[in-house]
């Protein structure tokens, strides 16, 4: 987004990449169904980062990734 500061844009791109890497890994392991990825709450949270100030984005990103990992870990336990 041209209106976002470069650091904010970089952080959002970085979290999208990290989300993709996590989702891809667990999809390959058969834990995460690729059809469910768009409906994960973390997807909406990432989309909303653009609306937040930089300081809020910096705080929110670790929380989003942590929530995603916790959600997938719960799925892993359910599948076992």
Secondary structure, 3 states (H helix, E strand, C coil): CCCCCHHHHHHHHHHHHHHHHHHHHHHHCCCCCHHHHHHCHHHHHHHHHHHCCHHHHHHHHHHHHHHHHHHHHHHHHHHC
